[in-house]
Amino acid sequence: VATLTEAMKLAPSAELGMSLAGAQLRVRDASAAEKSLDDWLAEHPDDVALRYMLANVYLRSGREELAADSLRKVLDQSPDHVAALNDLAWLTRKSAPDKALAHAERALELAPDSPAVMDTAGMLLLEAGQRGRAMDLLEKAARQAPENRNTVFHYALALSRSGQEEKAAEVLRKLLSESKGFAERADAEQLLRSLGG
């Protein structure tokens, strides 16, 4: 961090700014990373990459509204930024489901084979009652990214909502037999209990 801070003083650049903020995050100093990015963006407001990084810093600290605002600014400058479209869709799925689904659909058009994009679009379609399309996307995402336990859980959720409860329970039992944790593990355990274990 000290070396990169000094380098930024001597020859500031977007690449160094990103490296500095990344180093600050690795030493768990999110407020310093945020300040570094804010300082850079104050002088370089059109830097899409660092603005997207700032959105992720906000996400890490649980400030979803600030993250969503940053993602909107990214999309103002770069409307086809797939990661920003996908992240904003997920962040706003409850507050603005129609807009969120539109963002997810656009991300899917741009990156139809991305498991992360398929997962987000699939979940939003599931919530919108489009179970068939949701199932197709979530099954494909889970197959392509089996290491992403949240995605596998989303596939099990789609199975259960589509009446395939036995298969959903089978997917969940396998998922939960692994000792590794994941963000939605408690929800997965609850779903398995509701399906009879």
KOLDRENMI-985349 format. One record per residue: residue number from 1; z, y, x negated of N, C-alpha, C, CB in turn. Coordinates in Angstrom, 1 decimal, m for minus. Glycine has a CB too. Example, Ala and Ser with C-alpha at 12.3 -4.5 7.8 and 13.67 -1.06 7.14 Angstrom:
BEGIN
(1 (7.8 m5.7 m13.2) (7.8 m4.5 m12.3) (7.8 m3.3 m13.2) (9.0 m4.5 m11.3)) (2 (7.1 m2.2 m12.8) (7.1 m1.1 m13.7) (7.9 0.0 m12.9) (5.7 m0.6 m14.1)) 
This chain:
BEGIN
(1 (0.0 m1.2 m0.8) (0.0 0.0 0.0) (0.0 1.3 m0.9) (1.2 0.0 0.9)) (2 (0.8 1.3 m1.9) (0.9 2.4 m2.8) (m0.4 2.7 m3.5) (2.1 2.3 m3.8)) (3 (m1.0 1.6 m4.0) (m2.3 1.8 m4.7) (m3.4 2.3 m3.8) (m2.7 0.4 m5.3)) (4 (m3.4 1.7 m2.6) (m4.5 2.2 m1.6) (m4.2 3.6 m1.1) (m4.5 1.2 m0.4)) (5 (m3.0 4.0 m1.0) (m2.6 5.4 m0.6) (m3.1 6.3 m1.7) (m1.1 5.5 m0.4)) (6 (m2.9 6.0 m2.9) (m3.3 6.8 m4.0) (m4.9 6.9 m4.1) (m2.8 6.3 m5.4)) (7 (m5.5 5.7 m3.8) (m7.0 5.7 m3.8) (m7.5 6.6 m2.7) (m7.5 4.3 m3.7)) (8 (m6.9 6.6 m1.6) (m7.4 7.4 m0.5) (m7.3 8.9 m0.8) (m6.6 7.1 0.8)) (9 (m6.2 9.3 m1.6) (m6.1 10.7 m2.0) (m7.2 11.1 m2.9) (m4.7 10.9 m2.6)) (10 (m7.6 10.1 m3.8) (m8.6 10.4 m4.8) (m10.0 10.4 m4.3) (m8.5 9.5 m6.0)) (11 (m10.3 9.4 m3.5) (m11.7 9.2 m3.0) (m11.6 8.6 m1.6) (m12.5 8.3 m4.0)) (12 (m11.3 9.4 m0.6) (m11.2 8.8 0.8) (m12.5 8.3 1.3) (m10.6 9.9 1.7)) (13 (m12.3 7.1 2.0) (m13.5 6.5 2.6) (m13.0 5.6 3.8) (m14.3 5.6 1.6)) (14 (m13.9 5.3 4.7) (m13.6 4.5 5.8) (m13.1 3.1 5.3) (m14.8 4.4 6.8)) (15 (m13.8 2.6 4.3) (m13.5 1.2 3.8) (m12.1 1.2 3.3) (m14.5 0.8 2.7)) (16 (m11.7 2.2 2.5) (m10.4 2.3 2.0) (m9.3 2.5 3.1) (m10.2 3.4 0.9)) (17 (m9.7 3.4 4.0) (m8.8 3.6 5.2) (m8.5 2.4 5.9) (m9.4 4.6 6.1)) (18 (m9.5 1.5 6.1) (m9.3 0.2 6.8) (m8.4 m0.7 6.0) (m10.7 m0.4 7.1)) (19 (m8.7 m0.7 4.7) (m7.9 m1.6 3.8) (m6.4 m1.1 3.8) (m8.4 m1.5 2.4)) (20 (m6.2 0.2 3.7) (m4.9 0.8 3.7) (m4.1 0.4 5.0) (m4.9 2.3 3.6)) (21 (m4.8 0.6 6.2) (m4.1 0.3 7.4) (m3.8 m1.2 7.5) (m5.0 0.8 8.6)) (22 (m4.8 m2.0 7.0) (m4.5 m3.5 7.1) (m3.4 m3.9 6.2) (m5.8 m4.2 6.6)) (23 (m3.2 m3.2 5.0) (m2.1 m3.5 4.1) (m0.8 m3.1 4.8) (m2.3 m2.8 2.8)) (24 (m0.8 m1.9 5.4) (0.4 m1.5 6.1) (0.8 m2.4 7.2) (0.2 0.0 6.7)) (25 (m0.2 m3.0 7.9) (0.1 m3.9 9.0) (0.7 m5.2 8.4) (m1.1 m4.3 9.8)) (26 (0.2 m5.6 7.2) (0.7 m6.9 6.6) (2.1 m6.8 6.2) (m0.2 m7.2 5.4)) (27 (2.6 m5.5 5.8) (4.0 m5.3 5.5) (4.8 m4.9 6.7) (4.1 m4.3 4.3)) (28 (4.2 m5.1 7.9) (4.9 m4.8 9.2) (5.3 m3.3 9.3) (6.1 m5.7 9.3)) (29 (4.4 m2.5 8.9) (4.6 m1.0 9.1) (3.6 m0.4 10.0) (4.7 m0.3 7.7)) (30 (3.6 m0.8 11.3) (2.6 m0.4 12.2) (2.6 1.1 12.4) (2.9 m1.1 13.6)) (31 (3.7 1.8 12.3) (3.7 3.2 12.5) (2.9 3.9 11.3) (5.1 3.8 12.6)) (32 (3.1 3.4 10.1) (2.3 3.9 9.0) (0.8 3.7 9.2) (2.8 3.4 7.6)) (33 (0.5 2.5 9.6) (m0.9 2.1 9.9) (m1.5 3.1 10.9) (m1.1 0.7 10.3)) (34 (m0.8 3.3 12.0) (m1.2 4.2 13.0) (m1.4 5.6 12.5) (m0.2 4.2 14.2)) (35 (m0.5 6.1 11.7) (m0.6 7.4 11.1) (m1.9 7.5 10.2) (0.6 7.8 10.3)) (36 (m2.1 6.5 9.4) (m3.2 6.5 8.5) (m4.5 6.6 9.3) (m3.2 5.2 7.6)) (37 (m4.6 5.8 10.3) (m5.8 5.8 11.2) (m6.0 7.1 11.9) (m5.8 4.6 12.1)) (38 (m4.9 7.6 12.5) (m4.9 8.9 13.2) (m5.4 10.0 12.2) (m3.5 9.2 13.7)) (39 (m4.9 10.0 11.0) (m5.3 11.1 10.0) (m6.8 11.0 9.7) (m4.4 10.9 8.7)) (40 (m7.2 9.7 9.6) (m8.7 9.6 9.3) (m9.5 10.0 10.4) (m9.0 8.1 8.9)) (41 (m9.1 9.6 11.6) (m9.9 9.9 12.8) (m9.9 11.4 13.2) (m9.4 9.1 14.0)) (42 (m8.8 12.1 12.8) (m8.8 13.5 13.1) (m9.9 14.2 12.3) (m7.4 14.1 12.6)) (43 (m10.3 13.7 11.2) (m11.4 14.3 10.4) (m12.7 13.6 10.6) (m11.0 14.3 8.9)) (44 (m12.6 12.4 11.1) (m13.9 11.6 11.3) (m13.8 10.9 12.7) (m14.0 10.4 10.2)) (45 (m13.9 11.8 13.7) (m13.8 11.2 15.1) (m14.8 10.2 15.5) (m13.8 12.4 16.1)) (46 (m15.9 10.2 14.8) (m17.0 9.3 15.2) (m16.9 7.9 14.5) (m18.4 9.9 14.9)) (47 (m15.9 7.6 13.8) (m15.7 6.4 13.1) (m15.3 5.3 14.1) (m14.7 6.5 11.9)) (48 (m16.2 4.5 14.6) (m16.0 3.5 15.6) (m15.1 2.4 15.1) (m17.3 2.9 16.1)) (49 (m15.4 1.9 13.8) (m14.7 0.8 13.3) (m13.2 1.1 13.2) (m15.2 0.4 11.9)) (50 (m12.8 2.3 12.7) (m11.4 2.6 12.6) (m10.7 2.9 13.9) (m11.2 3.7 11.6)) (51 (m11.5 3.4 14.8) (m11.0 3.7 16.2) (m10.7 2.3 16.9) (m11.9 4.5 17.0)) (52 (m11.5 1.3 16.6) (m11.3 0.0 17.2) (m10.0 m0.6 16.6) (m12.5 m0.9 17.0)) (53 (m9.9 m0.4 15.2) (m8.7 m0.9 14.6) (m7.4 m0.2 15.1) (m8.8 m0.6 13.1)) (54 (m7.5 1.1 15.4) (m6.4 1.8 16.0) (m6.0 1.2 17.3) (m6.7 3.3 16.1)) (55 (m7.0 0.8 18.1) (m6.7 0.2 19.4) (m5.9 m1.1 19.2) (m8.0 m0.1 20.2)) (56 (m6.3 m1.9 18.2) (m5.6 m3.1 17.9) (m4.2 m2.9 17.4) (m6.3 m3.9 16.9)) (57 (m4.0 m1.8 16.7) (m2.6 m1.4 16.3) (m1.8 m1.1 17.5) (m2.6 m0.2 15.3)) (58 (m2.3 m0.4 18.4) (m1.6 m0.1 19.7) (m1.3 m1.4 20.4) (m2.4 0.9 20.6)) (59 (m2.2 m2.3 20.5) (m2.0 m3.6 21.2) (m0.9 m4.3 20.5) (m3.3 m4.4 21.1)) (60 (m0.8 m4.4 19.2) (0.3 m5.1 18.5) (1.6 m4.5 18.9) (0.1 m5.0 17.0)) (61 (1.7 m3.2 19.1) (3.0 m2.6 19.4) (3.2 m2.5 20.9) (3.1 m1.2 18.8)) (62 (2.3 m3.2 21.7) (2.6 m3.3 23.2) (2.2 m2.0 23.9) (3.9 m3.6 23.4)) (63 (1.5 m1.1 23.3) (1.1 0.2 24.0) (m0.3 0.0 24.6) (1.2 1.4 23.1)) (64 (m0.3 m0.7 25.7) (m1.6 m1.0 26.3) (m2.4 0.1 26.8) (m1.4 m2.0 27.4)) (65 (m1.8 1.2 27.3) (m2.5 2.3 27.8) (m3.2 3.1 26.7) (m1.6 3.3 28.6)) (66 (m2.5 3.2 25.6) (m3.1 3.9 24.4) (m4.3 3.0 23.9) (m2.1 4.2 23.3)) (67 (m4.0 1.7 23.9) (m5.1 0.8 23.4) (m6.3 0.9 24.3) (m4.6 m0.7 23.4)) (68 (m6.1 0.9 25.6) (m7.3 1.0 26.5) (m8.0 2.4 26.3) (m6.8 0.9 28.0)) (69 (m7.3 3.5 26.1) (m7.9 4.8 25.9) (m8.7 4.7 24.6) (m6.8 5.9 25.8)) (70 (m8.2 4.1 23.6) (m9.0 4.0 22.3) (m10.2 3.1 22.5) (m8.1 3.4 21.2)) (71 (m10.1 2.1 23.3) (m11.3 1.2 23.5) (m12.3 1.9 24.3) (m10.8 m0.1 24.3)) (72 (m11.9 2.8 25.3) (m12.9 3.6 26.0) (m13.6 4.5 25.1) (m12.2 4.3 27.2)) (73 (m12.9 5.1 24.2) (m13.5 6.0 23.2) (m14.5 5.3 22.3) (m12.5 6.7 22.3)) (74 (m14.2 4.1 21.9) (m15.1 3.2 21.2) (m16.4 3.0 22.0) (m14.5 1.9 20.8)) (75 (m16.2 2.7 23.3) (m17.4 2.4 24.1) (m18.2 3.7 24.4) (m16.9 1.8 25.4)) (76 (m17.5 4.8 24.4) (m18.3 6.1 24.6) (m19.3 6.3 23.5) (m17.3 7.3 24.7)) (77 (m18.8 5.9 22.3) (m19.7 6.0 21.1) (m20.6 4.8 20.8) (m18.8 6.2 19.8)) (78 (m20.1 3.7 21.2) (m20.9 2.4 21.0) (m20.8 1.5 22.2) (m20.3 1.7 19.7)) (79 (m21.6 1.8 23.2) (m21.5 1.1 24.5) (m21.6 m0.4 24.5) (m22.5 1.6 25.5)) (80 (m22.3 m0.9 23.4) (m22.5 m2.4 23.3) (m21.5 m3.0 22.3) (m23.9 m2.7 23.0)) (81 (m20.4 m2.4 22.1) (m19.4 m3.0 21.1) (m18.7 m4.1 21.9) (m18.3 m1.9 20.7)) (82 (m19.1 m5.4 21.5) (m18.7 m6.5 22.2) (m17.2 m6.7 22.3) (m19.4 m7.8 21.6)) (83 (m16.6 m6.6 21.1) (m15.1 m6.8 21.0) (m14.4 m5.8 21.9) (m14.6 m6.7 19.6)) (84 (m14.8 m4.5 21.9) (m14.2 m3.5 22.7) (m14.4 m3.8 24.2) (m14.7 m2.1 22.3)) (85 (m15.6 m4.2 24.6) (m15.8 m4.5 26.0) (m14.9 m5.7 26.4) (m17.3 m4.9 26.2)) (86 (m14.8 m6.7 25.6) (m14.0 m7.9 25.9) (m12.5 m7.5 26.0) (m14.2 m8.9 24.8)) (87 (m12.1 m6.7 25.0) (m10.6 m6.4 25.0) (m10.3 m5.5 26.2) (m10.3 m5.6 23.7)) (88 (m11.2 m4.5 26.5) (m10.9 m3.6 27.6) (m10.9 m4.4 28.9) (m11.9 m2.5 27.6)) (89 (m11.8 m5.3 29.0) (m11.9 m6.2 30.2) (m10.6 m6.9 30.4) (m13.0 m7.2 30.2)) (90 (m10.0 m7.5 29.4) (m8.8 m8.2 29.5) (m7.6 m7.3 29.8) (m8.5 m9.0 28.2)) (91 (m7.6 m6.1 29.1) (m6.5 m5.2 29.3) (m6.4 m4.6 30.7) (m6.6 m4.1 28.3)) (92 (m7.6 m4.4 31.3) (m7.6 m3.7 32.6) (m7.9 m4.7 33.8) (m8.7 m2.6 32.6)) (93 (m7.7 m6.0 33.5) (m8.1 m7.0 34.6) (m7.2 m6.8 35.8) (m7.9 m8.4 34.0)) (94 (m6.0 m6.3 35.7) (m5.1 m6.2 36.8) (m5.2 m4.8 37.5) (m3.7 m6.5 36.5)) (95 (m5.3 m3.8 36.6) (m5.3 m2.4 37.1) (m6.7 m2.0 37.7) (m5.0 m1.4 36.0)) (96 (m7.8 m2.5 37.1) (m9.1 m2.2 37.6) (m10.0 m3.4 37.5) (m9.7 m1.0 36.8)) (97 (m9.8 m4.4 38.4) (m10.5 m5.7 38.3) (m12.0 m5.6 38.3) (m10.0 m6.6 39.3)) (98 (m12.5 m4.7 39.2) (m14.0 m4.6 39.3) (m14.6 m4.1 38.0) (m14.4 m3.7 40.4)) (99 (m14.0 m3.0 37.4) (m14.5 m2.5 36.2) (m14.3 m3.5 35.0) (m13.8 m1.2 35.8)) (100 (m13.2 m4.2 35.1) (m12.9 m5.2 34.0) (m14.0 m6.2 34.1) (m11.5 m5.8 34.2)) (101 (m14.3 m6.7 35.2) (m15.3 m7.8 35.4) (m16.7 m7.3 34.9) (m15.4 m8.2 36.8)) (102 (m17.0 m6.0 35.2) (m18.3 m5.4 34.7) (m18.3 m5.4 33.2) (m18.5 m4.0 35.3)) (103 (m17.2 m5.0 32.5) (m17.1 m5.0 31.1) (m17.3 m6.4 30.5) (m15.8 m4.4 30.6)) (104 (m16.6 m7.4 31.2) (m16.7 m8.8 30.7) (m18.1 m9.3 30.9) (m15.7 m9.7 31.5)) (105 (m18.8 m9.0 32.0) (m20.2 m9.5 32.2) (m21.1 m8.9 31.1) (m20.6 m9.1 33.6)) (106 (m20.9 m7.6 30.8) (m21.7 m7.0 29.8) (m21.5 m7.6 28.4) (m21.4 m5.4 29.7)) (107 (m20.2 m7.9 28.1) (m19.9 m8.6 26.8) (m20.6 m10.0 26.8) (m18.4 m8.7 26.6)) (108 (m20.6 m10.6 27.9) (m21.2 m12.0 28.0) (m22.7 m11.9 27.8) (m20.8 m12.6 29.4)) (109 (m23.3 m10.8 28.3) (m24.8 m10.7 28.1) (m25.1 m10.5 26.6) (m25.3 m9.4 28.9)) (110 (m24.2 m9.8 26.0) (m24.4 m9.4 24.5) (m24.0 m10.6 23.6) (m23.7 m8.2 24.2)) (111 (m23.0 m11.4 24.0) (m22.5 m12.5 23.2) (m22.3 m13.7 24.0) (m21.2 m12.0 22.4)) (112 (m23.3 m14.3 24.5) (m23.2 m15.4 25.5) (m22.5 m16.7 24.9) (m24.5 m15.8 26.1)) (113 (m22.5 m16.8 23.6) (m21.9 m18.0 23.0) (m20.6 m17.8 22.3) (m22.9 m18.5 21.9)) (114 (m20.0 m16.6 22.5) (m18.7 m16.3 22.0) (m17.6 m16.9 22.8) (m18.5 m14.8 21.8)) (115 (m16.8 m17.9 22.3) (m15.7 m18.5 23.1) (m14.7 m17.4 23.6) (m14.9 m19.5 22.2)) (116 (m14.4 m16.4 22.8) (m13.5 m15.3 23.3) (m14.0 m14.6 24.5) (m13.1 m14.3 22.2)) (117 (m15.3 m14.3 24.4) (m16.0 m13.6 25.6) (m16.1 m14.5 26.8) (m17.4 m13.1 25.1)) (118 (m16.4 m15.8 26.6) (m16.5 m16.7 27.7) (m15.1 m16.9 28.3) (m17.0 m18.1 27.2)) (119 (m14.1 m16.9 27.5) (m12.7 m17.1 28.0) (m12.3 m15.9 28.9) (m11.7 m17.2 26.9)) (120 (m12.6 m14.7 28.4) (m12.2 m13.5 29.2) (m13.0 m13.4 30.5) (m12.5 m12.2 28.4)) (121 (m14.3 m13.6 30.4) (m15.2 m13.6 31.6) (m14.8 m14.7 32.6) (m16.7 m13.7 31.2)) (122 (m14.5 m15.9 32.0) (m14.1 m17.0 32.9) (m12.9 m16.7 33.7) (m14.0 m18.2 32.1)) (123 (m11.9 m16.1 33.0) (m10.6 m15.8 33.7) (m10.8 m14.7 34.8) (m9.6 m15.4 32.7)) (124 (m11.6 m13.7 34.5) (m11.9 m12.7 35.4) (m12.6 m13.2 36.6) (m12.6 m11.5 34.8)) (125 (m13.6 m14.1 36.4) (m14.4 m14.7 37.5) (m13.5 m15.6 38.3) (m15.6 m15.5 36.9)) (126 (m12.6 m16.3 37.7) (m11.6 m17.2 38.4) (m10.8 m16.3 39.3) (m10.7 m17.9 37.4)) (127 (m10.3 m15.2 38.8) (m9.5 m14.3 39.7) (m10.3 m13.7 40.8) (m8.9 m13.1 38.8)) (128 (m11.6 m13.5 40.6) (m12.5 m13.0 41.6) (m13.0 m14.0 42.6) (m13.7 m12.3 40.9)) (129 (m12.5 m15.3 42.4) (m12.9 m16.3 43.3) (m14.2 m17.0 43.0) (m12.9 m15.8 44.7)) (130 (m14.8 m16.7 41.9) (m16.1 m17.4 41.5) (m15.7 m18.6 40.6) (m17.0 m16.4 40.7)) (131 (m15.2 m19.6 41.3) (m14.6 m20.8 40.5) (m15.7 m21.6 39.8) (m13.9 m21.7 41.5)) (132 (m16.9 m21.7 40.4) (m17.9 m22.5 39.7) (m18.3 m22.0 38.4) (m19.1 m22.7 40.6)) (133 (m18.6 m20.7 38.4) (m19.1 m20.0 37.1) (m17.9 m19.9 36.1) (m19.6 m18.6 37.4)) (134 (m16.7 m19.7 36.7) (m15.5 m19.6 35.8) (m15.3 m20.9 35.1) (m14.3 m19.2 36.7)) (135 (m15.4 m22.0 35.9) (m15.2 m23.3 35.3) (m16.2 m23.6 34.2) (m15.3 m24.4 36.4)) (136 (m17.4 m23.3 34.4) (m18.5 m23.6 33.4) (m18.1 m22.8 32.1) (m19.8 m23.2 33.9)) (137 (m17.8 m21.6 32.2) (m17.5 m20.8 31.1) (m16.2 m21.2 30.3) (m17.4 m19.3 31.4)) (138 (m15.2 m21.5 31.1) (m13.9 m21.9 30.5) (m14.0 m23.3 29.8) (m12.8 m21.9 31.5)) (139 (m14.7 m24.2 30.5) (m14.9 m25.5 29.9) (m15.7 m25.4 28.5) (m15.7 m26.5 30.8)) (140 (m16.7 m24.6 28.5) (m17.5 m24.4 27.3) (m16.7 m23.7 26.2) (m18.7 m23.5 27.6)) (141 (m15.9 m22.7 26.6) (m15.0 m22.0 25.7) (m14.0 m22.9 25.1) (m14.3 m20.8 26.3)) (142 (m13.3 m23.7 25.9) (m12.3 m24.7 25.4) (m12.9 m25.7 24.5) (m11.6 m25.4 26.6)) (143 (m14.2 m26.1 24.8) (m14.8 m27.1 24.0) (m15.2 m26.5 22.6) (m16.1 m27.7 24.7)) (144 (m15.6 m25.3 22.6) (m16.1 m24.6 21.4) (m14.9 m24.2 20.5) (m17.0 m23.5 21.7)) (145 (m13.8 m23.9 21.2) (m12.6 m23.3 20.4) (m11.3 m24.1 20.8) (m12.4 m21.8 20.7)) (146 (m11.3 m25.4 20.5) (m10.1 m26.2 20.9) (m8.8 m25.8 20.2) (m10.4 m27.6 20.7)) (147 (m9.0 m25.0 19.1) (m7.8 m24.6 18.4) (m7.1 m23.4 19.1) (m8.2 m24.2 17.0)) (148 (m7.9 m22.7 20.0) (m7.3 m21.6 20.8) (m6.6 m22.2 22.0) (m8.4 m20.6 21.2)) (149 (m5.3 m22.3 21.9) (m4.5 m23.0 22.9) (m4.5 m22.2 24.2) (m3.1 m23.2 22.5)) (150 (m4.5 m20.9 24.1) (m4.6 m20.1 25.4) (m5.9 m20.4 26.1) (m4.5 m18.6 25.1)) (151 (m7.0 m20.5 25.4) (m8.3 m20.8 26.1) (m8.2 m22.2 26.7) (m9.4 m20.8 25.0)) (152 (m7.6 m23.2 26.0) (m7.5 m24.5 26.6) (m6.6 m24.5 27.9) (m6.9 m25.5 25.6)) (153 (m5.6 m23.7 27.8) (m4.7 m23.5 29.0) (m5.5 m22.9 30.2) (m3.5 m22.6 28.7)) (154 (m6.3 m21.9 29.9) (m7.1 m21.3 30.9) (m8.1 m22.3 31.6) (m7.9 m20.1 30.3)) (155 (m8.6 m23.2 30.8) (m9.5 m24.2 31.3) (m8.7 m25.1 32.3) (m10.1 m25.0 30.2)) (156 (m7.5 m25.5 31.8) (m6.6 m26.3 32.7) (m6.3 m25.6 34.0) (m5.3 m26.7 32.0)) (157 (m6.1 m24.3 33.9) (m5.8 m23.5 35.1) (m7.0 m23.5 36.1) (m5.4 m22.0 34.7)) (158 (m8.2 m23.3 35.5) (m9.4 m23.4 36.3) (m9.5 m24.8 37.0) (m10.6 m23.1 35.5)) (159 (m9.2 m25.8 36.2) (m9.3 m27.2 36.8) (m8.3 m27.3 38.0) (m9.0 m28.2 35.7)) (160 (m7.1 m26.8 37.8) (m6.1 m26.9 38.9) (m6.5 m26.1 40.1) (m4.7 m26.5 38.4)) (161 (m7.1 m25.0 39.9) (m7.5 m24.1 41.1) (m8.7 m24.7 41.7) (m7.7 m22.7 40.6)) (162 (m9.4 m25.5 41.0) (m10.7 m26.1 41.6) (m10.4 m27.5 42.2) (m11.8 m26.2 40.6)) (163 (m9.1 m27.9 42.4) (m8.7 m29.1 43.0) (m8.8 m30.3 42.1) (m9.7 m29.4 44.1)) (164 (m9.0 m30.1 40.8) (m9.0 m31.2 39.8) (m7.7 m31.3 39.1) (m10.2 m31.0 38.8)) (165 (m6.7 m31.6 39.9) (m5.3 m31.5 39.4) (m5.0 m32.6 38.4) (m4.3 m31.6 40.6)) (166 (m5.5 m33.8 38.6) (m5.2 m34.9 37.6) (m5.8 m34.5 36.2) (m5.8 m36.2 38.1)) (167 (m7.0 m34.0 36.2) (m7.7 m33.7 35.0) (m6.9 m32.5 34.3) (m9.1 m33.3 35.2)) (168 (m6.5 m31.5 35.2) (m5.8 m30.4 34.7) (m4.5 m30.8 34.0) (m5.4 m29.4 35.8)) (169 (m3.8 m31.7 34.6) (m2.5 m32.3 34.1) (m2.8 m33.0 32.8) (m1.8 m33.2 35.1)) (170 (m3.9 m33.7 32.7) (m4.2 m34.4 31.5) (m4.4 m33.5 30.3) (m5.5 m35.3 31.7)) (171 (m5.2 m32.4 30.6) (m5.5 m31.4 29.6) (m4.2 m30.7 29.1) (m6.5 m30.3 30.1)) (172 (m3.3 m30.4 30.1) (m2.0 m29.7 29.8) (m1.1 m30.7 29.0) (m1.3 m29.3 31.1)) (173 (m1.0 m31.9 29.3) (m0.2 m32.9 28.6) (m0.6 m32.9 27.1) (m0.2 m34.3 29.2)) (174 (m1.9 m33.0 26.9) (m2.4 m33.1 25.5) (m2.1 m31.8 24.8) (m3.9 m33.3 25.5)) (175 (m2.3 m30.7 25.5) (m2.1 m29.3 24.9) (m0.6 m29.2 24.5) (m2.5 m28.2 25.9)) (176 (0.3 m29.6 25.4) (1.7 m29.3 25.2) (2.4 m30.4 24.3) (2.4 m29.3 26.5)) (177 (1.6 m31.4 24.0) (2.2 m32.5 23.1) (2.2 m32.0 21.7) (1.4 m33.8 23.2)) (178 (1.4 m30.9 21.4) (1.4 m30.3 20.1) (2.6 m29.4 20.0) (0.1 m29.6 19.8)) (179 (3.2 m29.4 18.8) (4.4 m28.6 18.7) (4.1 m27.1 18.5) (5.2 m29.1 17.5)) (180 (2.9 m26.8 18.2) (2.6 m25.4 17.9) (2.7 m24.5 19.2) (1.2 m25.2 17.3)) (181 (3.3 m23.3 19.0) (3.4 m22.4 20.1) (2.2 m21.6 20.3) (4.6 m21.5 19.9)) (182 (2.1 m21.0 21.5) (1.0 m20.1 21.8) (1.5 m19.1 22.9) (m0.3 m20.8 22.3)) (183 (0.8 m18.0 23.1) (1.4 m16.9 23.9) (1.7 m17.4 25.4) (0.4 m15.8 24.0)) (184 (0.8 m18.3 25.9) (1.0 m18.7 27.3) (1.6 m20.1 27.5) (m0.3 m18.6 28.0)) (185 (2.4 m20.5 26.5) (2.9 m21.9 26.5) (3.9 m22.0 27.8) (3.7 m22.2 25.2)) (186 (4.7 m21.0 28.0) (5.6 m21.1 29.2) (4.9 m21.3 30.5) (6.6 m19.9 29.2)) (187 (3.8 m20.5 30.6) (2.9 m20.6 31.8) (2.3 m22.0 31.9) (1.8 m19.6 31.8)) (188 (1.9 m22.6 30.8) (1.3 m23.9 30.8) (2.3 m24.9 31.2) (0.7 m24.2 29.4)) (189 (3.5 m24.8 30.7) (4.6 m25.8 31.0) (4.9 m25.7 32.5) (5.9 m25.5 30.2)) (190 (4.9 m24.5 33.0) (5.2 m24.3 34.5) (4.1 m24.9 35.3) (5.4 m22.8 34.8)) (191 (2.8 m24.7 34.9) (1.7 m25.3 35.6) (1.8 m26.8 35.6) (0.4 m24.8 35.0)) (192 (2.1 m27.4 34.5) (2.2 m28.8 34.4) (3.3 m29.3 35.4) (2.5 m29.3 33.0)) (193 (4.5 m28.7 35.4) (5.5 m29.1 36.3) (5.1 m29.0 37.7) (6.8 m28.2 36.1)) (194 (4.3 m27.9 38.1) (3.9 m27.8 39.5) (2.9 m28.9 39.8) (3.2 m26.4 39.6)) (195 (2.2 m29.5 38.8) (1.3 m30.5 39.1) (1.9 m31.9 39.0) (0.1 m30.5 38.1)) (196 (3.3 m31.9 38.9) (4.0 m33.2 38.9) (4.3 m33.8 37.6) (3.3 m34.2 39.7)) (197 (4.1 m32.9 36.5) (4.5 m33.3 35.2) (3.4 m34.1 34.4) (5.6 m34.1 35.2)) 
